[in-house]
Every structure is written in structure tokens, then in C-alpha cells.
């Protein structure tokens, strides 16, 4: 079993409401100073390694991106002993290399969200606290994901900029053009403040994203439909489950 000093959590987003290959041990409800998390924590084993699965949107996928209690979610994981997080998310592809059903492990992020509770460092503080966010994602976790993908011969883009928008609506063509001018390769709605809150709590965090569709205007005149997204996610999340299992099986033999 994995040393609890390196306890890993998998945060599941759209298309990943559970881990089918997870041998469930128990569920745990965690109370936090920031309110109720999206769901109970699910403790289990994959490939002999202990892991926690957490459903970002709730188990019935009922919480939209802008109403997720990110602070409660991250606090609950920290209280449970988590030190590392692989956050799975469905995103739109902007640049040519990130086509639908491809996996992407971004290395940078731009935050376009507003009105979200985005820090633990507020209120009656003894001093102002700043965190370094030069490199928002854990390089060691990113390498681990990339290595596992290579072993499975999965089509993975290692690197890229994640643009996080407010949601829950999808973007306009003009907004996607702005994102591309800003240097974004993919666009999603849940990447922030999740990544920065993990950094504030001292947890390693990496994003594993599935390209669910071309972003607006990137597929000719076609509009984006949920049927299209759902069909692509079925294949994409199959790859994600295989990749996560490979990561944990590697850890079990180390």
C-alpha cells in the first residue's frame, strides 16, 4: 500500500464521476471551516496503491463550475492526508495539436474567472501571505503521468496553457480568438482556483485534461453539442482510467 506521506487523490470532473477500477474501502464525509465539499471522499485501492477519489461536481454531477466550493474541497483532501492531486477535467481544444479525445498535461494556466472564493489567506490575518505560482503544476507529477502514457502508447500532449473561464456557458468564437492570442491551448472551467488553493495548502497538483471538443470556431461553422462532447468523453475517459491505473501500478512496485 502507498505510504500515506504520498497519498494521492484523483479529482474527477465532467465524464469521470467514478473510477470503475477502484476497489472501494470506505467513504468519508469531511466537515470544513469553508462549508460542505462537493461529495464524500472515496478511499480505495488501484493496482495495490491507496488512492482517494473525489467528484468535483458531486456524484450526480449537479454542481456547475462557478458554484463549486473549491476551498472546502481542497481543505477536505488536505485533512484526509492527501499530499498529491491528479485533477481530471474535460476541456475544449484551441490549437491544432489538441484535437478531440487527445489527452493534455498542461504546464501553465491563465485565470479568467471572477467572483470565486480563490484563497485561504484572507480575513483576520497576522500578516499578508503570498505563494509562488511561477510553475502552477507539479513537475514530478507531470513527468509521472507522461511516463505512464508512454508505457501505454497513449496520444498525450505534454505541455500547454490552460485557460480557465467562468462558465457554465461555453465560449463565443471571439472569446476563443482572444484566448488563442493570449497563448491558451485548451479552455476549461474548473482549473482555477483549484490549482492555486492546492499550492496554498502545500499539495502537489497536476492537471490531466481530456479534449472533449474543438473550442468555438475551431471546427468550421459547426456549433458545439453535448452529444458530441459526451461521445468524445467516453473514449477520452477510458484512456484516463487506463493512465491512472498505470500510474498507481508503477507506484505499487516502487
C-alpha positions as CSV (number, residue, x, y, z in Angstrom):
1,X,0.0,0.0,0.0
2,X,1.2,3.5,-0.8
3,X,2.9,5.4,2.0
4,X,0.4,7.9,3.4
5,X,3.1,10.6,3.1
6,X,2.4,10.4,-0.6
7,X,-1.3,9.8,-0.5
8,X,-2.7,10.6,-4.0
9,X,-6.2,12.0,-4.7
10,X,-7.9,11.8,-8.1
11,X,-10.4,14.7,-8.6
12,X,-12.9,13.6,-11.2
13,X,-14.6,16.2,-13.4
14,X,-17.2,16.0,-16.3
15,X,-17.2,12.5,-17.7
16,X,-15.4,11.0,-14.7
17,X,-17.9,10.6,-11.9
18,X,-16.2,7.5,-10.6
19,X,-13.3,5.2,-11.1
20,X,-14.6,1.8,-12.4
21,X,-11.3,0.0,-11.5
22,X,-11.3,1.3,-7.9
23,X,-11.6,-1.3,-5.1
24,X,-13.6,0.8,-2.6
25,X,-12.6,0.6,1.1
26,X,-14.7,3.3,2.6
27,X,-16.4,6.7,2.2
28,X,-15.7,9.6,4.5
29,X,-17.6,12.9,5.0
30,X,-15.3,15.7,5.9
31,X,-16.5,18.9,7.6
32,X,-14.5,22.0,6.8
33,X,-14.4,25.6,8.0
34,X,-15.4,26.6,4.5
35,X,-18.6,24.7,4.2
36,X,-19.6,21.5,2.6
37,X,-17.4,19.8,0.0
38,X,-18.9,18.6,-3.3
39,X,-19.0,15.0,-2.2
40,X,-17.7,12.5,0.4
41,X,-14.2,11.2,-0.1
42,X,-13.9,7.7,-1.5
43,X,-10.9,5.7,-0.3
44,X,-9.8,2.7,-2.3
45,X,-7.1,0.7,-4.0
46,X,-6.0,0.6,-7.6
47,X,-3.2,-1.8,-8.5
48,X,-2.3,-2.2,-4.8
49,X,-1.9,1.5,-4.2
50,X,-4.1,3.6,-2.0
51,X,-5.9,6.4,-3.6
52,X,-8.8,8.8,-2.8
53,X,-11.4,9.6,-5.4
54,X,-13.3,12.9,-5.2
55,X,-16.1,14.0,-7.5
56,X,-15.6,17.7,-8.1
57,X,-19.2,18.3,-9.4
58,X,-20.9,15.9,-6.8
59,X,-21.8,12.3,-7.5
60,X,-24.8,13.3,-9.6
61,X,-22.8,16.0,-11.5
62,X,-25.1,18.6,-10.1
63,X,-22.7,21.5,-9.2
64,X,-21.8,23.9,-12.0
65,X,-18.2,25.1,-12.3
66,X,-18.8,28.6,-10.9
67,X,-20.6,27.2,-7.8
68,X,-18.1,24.6,-6.7
69,X,-16.9,25.1,-3.2
70,X,-13.2,24.8,-4.2
71,X,-11.9,25.8,-0.7
72,X,-14.0,23.2,1.0
73,X,-12.9,20.5,-1.5
74,X,-9.2,21.2,-1.2
75,X,-9.4,21.5,2.6
76,X,-11.2,18.2,2.9
77,X,-8.5,16.5,0.9
78,X,-5.7,18.0,2.9
79,X,-7.4,17.0,6.2
80,X,-7.6,13.4,4.9
81,X,-3.8,13.4,4.5
82,X,-3.6,14.0,0.7
83,X,-0.3,15.4,-0.5
84,X,-0.7,14.9,-4.2
85,X,-3.6,15.5,-6.6
86,X,-4.2,14.5,-10.2
87,X,-7.1,16.6,-11.4
88,X,-9.0,15.3,-14.3
89,X,-11.0,17.8,-16.5
90,X,-12.8,17.9,-19.8
91,X,-11.7,20.9,-21.9
92,X,-12.0,22.4,-25.4
93,X,-9.1,22.3,-27.8
94,X,-7.8,25.6,-29.3
95,X,-4.5,24.8,-31.0
96,X,-4.1,22.1,-33.7
97,X,-2.2,19.6,-31.5
98,X,-5.1,19.3,-29.0
99,X,-7.8,17.6,-31.1
100,X,-10.8,15.9,-29.6
101,X,-10.1,12.7,-27.5
102,X,-6.4,13.7,-27.1
103,X,-5.1,13.9,-23.5
104,X,-3.2,17.0,-22.5
105,X,-1.0,17.6,-19.4
106,X,-0.7,21.4,-19.3
107,X,2.2,23.2,-17.7
108,X,0.7,26.7,-17.4
109,X,-2.6,28.3,-16.6
110,X,-4.3,31.7,-17.2
111,X,-7.3,32.5,-14.9
112,X,-10.2,34.3,-16.4
113,X,-12.7,33.5,-13.6
114,X,-14.3,36.1,-11.3
115,X,-16.3,36.1,-8.1
116,X,-14.9,32.7,-6.9
117,X,-13.5,32.3,-3.3
118,X,-10.0,31.9,-4.5
119,X,-7.7,31.9,-1.4
120,X,-7.4,30.7,2.1
121,X,-5.3,33.8,3.0
122,X,-8.0,36.4,3.9
123,X,-9.9,37.7,6.9
124,X,-8.2,38.5,10.1
125,X,-4.6,37.6,9.2
126,X,-1.5,38.3,11.3
127,X,0.4,39.0,8.0
128,X,-0.2,39.0,4.3
129,X,0.8,35.7,2.7
130,X,1.9,35.3,-0.9
131,X,2.6,32.0,-2.7
132,X,4.9,31.4,-5.7
133,X,2.9,30.3,-8.7
134,X,5.5,30.6,-11.4
135,X,5.1,27.0,-12.2
136,X,1.5,26.2,-11.3
137,X,1.7,22.4,-11.7
138,X,3.9,19.8,-10.0
139,X,6.7,18.8,-12.4
140,X,7.2,15.5,-10.8
141,X,3.5,14.5,-11.2
142,X,3.5,15.7,-14.8
143,X,6.6,13.5,-15.5
144,X,4.9,10.6,-13.8
145,X,1.8,11.0,-16.0
146,X,3.8,11.4,-19.1
147,X,5.9,8.3,-18.4
148,X,2.8,6.2,-17.8
149,X,1.3,7.5,-21.0
150,X,4.4,6.5,-22.9
151,X,4.2,2.9,-21.5
152,X,0.6,2.7,-22.7
153,X,1.3,4.3,-26.1
154,X,-1.4,6.9,-25.4
155,X,-1.6,10.1,-27.5
156,X,-0.7,12.7,-24.9
157,X,0.3,16.4,-25.3
158,X,2.8,17.2,-22.6
159,X,2.7,20.9,-22.1
160,X,0.3,23.8,-23.0
161,X,-1.6,26.6,-21.4
162,X,-5.0,26.0,-19.8
163,X,-7.3,29.0,-20.0
164,X,-9.9,28.8,-17.2
165,X,-13.2,30.6,-17.9
166,X,-16.1,31.3,-15.7
167,X,-18.8,29.1,-17.2
168,X,-21.2,27.4,-17.1
169,X,-21.8,28.5,-20.7
170,X,-19.3,27.7,-23.4
171,X,-17.3,30.5,-25.1
172,X,-18.0,32.6,-28.1
173,X,-15.8,32.5,-31.2
174,X,-14.5,36.0,-30.3
175,X,-13.6,34.8,-26.8
176,X,-11.7,31.8,-28.1
177,X,-9.8,34.0,-30.5
178,X,-8.8,36.1,-27.5
179,X,-7.7,33.0,-25.6
180,X,-5.6,32.0,-28.5
181,X,-4.0,35.4,-28.8
182,X,-3.2,35.1,-25.1
183,X,-1.4,31.8,-25.7
184,X,-4.0,29.4,-24.5
185,X,-4.0,25.9,-26.0
186,X,-7.0,24.5,-24.1
187,X,-10.0,26.0,-22.3
188,X,-11.9,24.7,-19.3
189,X,-13.9,26.0,-16.4
190,X,-12.6,24.3,-13.2
191,X,-8.8,24.6,-13.3
192,X,-8.8,27.7,-11.1
193,X,-8.8,28.4,-8.2
194,X,-8.4,24.6,-7.6
195,X,-4.7,24.7,-8.6
196,X,-3.7,27.7,-6.6
197,X,-5.6,26.5,-3.5
198,X,-3.7,23.3,-3.7
199,X,-0.5,25.3,-3.8
200,X,-1.6,27.3,-0.7
201,X,-2.1,24.1,1.2
202,X,1.3,22.6,0.1
203,X,-0.2,19.8,-2.1
204,X,1.4,18.8,-5.4
205,X,-1.1,19.3,-8.2
206,X,-1.2,18.3,-11.8
207,X,-3.9,18.5,-14.4
208,X,-4.9,15.6,-16.7
209,X,-7.2,17.0,-19.3
210,X,-9.3,15.3,-22.0
211,X,-10.1,17.3,-25.1
212,X,-13.9,16.9,-25.4
213,X,-14.4,19.1,-28.4
214,X,-12.9,21.8,-30.6
215,X,-13.5,25.2,-29.0
216,X,-15.9,27.6,-30.7
217,X,-14.9,28.5,-34.2
218,X,-12.2,25.8,-34.4
219,X,-14.3,23.3,-36.3
220,X,-15.6,25.4,-39.2
221,X,-19.1,26.6,-38.8
222,X,-20.3,23.7,-36.6
223,X,-21.8,24.5,-33.3
224,X,-20.9,22.5,-30.2
225,X,-23.4,20.0,-29.0
226,X,-23.5,18.0,-25.7
227,X,-24.0,14.8,-27.7
228,X,-20.7,15.4,-29.5
229,X,-18.9,16.1,-26.1
230,X,-20.4,13.0,-24.5
231,X,-19.4,10.7,-27.3
232,X,-15.8,12.0,-27.3
233,X,-15.5,11.8,-23.5
234,X,-16.4,8.1,-23.5
235,X,-13.2,7.4,-25.4
236,X,-11.2,10.0,-23.6
237,X,-12.1,8.9,-20.1
238,X,-11.3,5.3,-21.0
239,X,-7.8,6.5,-21.7
240,X,-7.7,8.5,-18.4
241,X,-8.7,5.4,-16.4
242,X,-6.0,3.3,-18.0
243,X,-3.4,6.1,-17.4
244,X,-4.3,6.5,-13.7
245,X,-4.2,2.7,-13.2
246,X,-0.8,2.6,-14.8
247,X,0.5,5.4,-12.6
248,X,-0.7,3.6,-9.5
249,X,0.6,0.2,-10.6
250,X,4.0,1.8,-11.1
251,X,3.9,3.2,-7.6
252,X,3.0,-0.2,-6.1
253,X,6.2,-1.7,-7.3
254,X,8.5,1.2,-6.2
